Amino acid sequence: MQESQQALPEISSEHAAFFFDLDGTLASLQPEPDLVSVPGHVRDDLCLLHRNTSGALAIISGRPLAQIDALLAPLRLPAAGIHGAERRETDGRLTGTPVGSSILAAIEHSLTEGIIPLPGVVLEKKRVAFALHYRQAPRHRDAVRALATQVAAHFPALEVQQGKCVIELKPESVNKGVAIKKFMESPPFAGRVPVFLGDDLTDEQGFILVNQLKGISVKIGEGPTHAHYRLQNNDAVYTWIKRLLSPGAGNPHS
């Protein structure tokens, strides 16, 4: 990973396929996931960019599709939810990674019991994945990681994934890189230059894949990353998107 990046190159929406993380990229992080919102002007700009790219724009998020849609309503974009465990194609077709209901129930029970002695830690169920949020209780970080690792050891179909003040258990066969790759294999994404913006450790697999495809990987915020470029915060992302929509826009780096 690296700390410094060069300035963003000029990007033509006619030749690019855009992929956006949600929390921390299109929306600022909040103490609790339910408090997150996407500004109305950002939704409007995404709608225009989606149209300008002939539909080659998708959301790549750890959130389930239902939450993605609620945050972006009335937009209903192509999207990969739960890091790609569920996907909606450009034509609206849904695909997913199944996990047995009995396994999910057993995992939920183990995690629910496990966080009892960890006040402030919140368990979020995401259909076929689970997130342990400790933003309100950072002192429990190591205990949360140990709990997730212990539970995952009993369910080999799932793996532990670290995020910003959250540790998730998700199907091991999915990540944001795989999700982007699947979109890039079909129209209207195929043949375009992939551009992916994300802020978290969960986005690094997406950056790696985009780099392999000779695309443009953009880290939001500070910290080591595989991304080749960087924008400093959410406002810089909003300005960058706005400039993409401006005729004759030049280099929109911030």
Secondary structure, 3 states (H helix, E strand, C coil): CECCCCCCCCCCCCCEEEEECCECCCECCCCCHHHCCCCHHHHHHHHHHHHHCCCCEEEECCCCHHHHHHHHCCCCCCEEEHHHCEEECCCCCEEECCCCHHHHHHHHHHHHHHCCCCCCCEEEECCCCEEEECCCCHHHHHHHHHHHHHHHHCCCCEEEEEECCEEEEEECCCCHHHHHHHHHCCCCCCCCEEEEEECCHHHHHHHHHHHHCCCEEEEECCCCECCCEEECCHHHHHHHHHHHCCCCCCCCCC
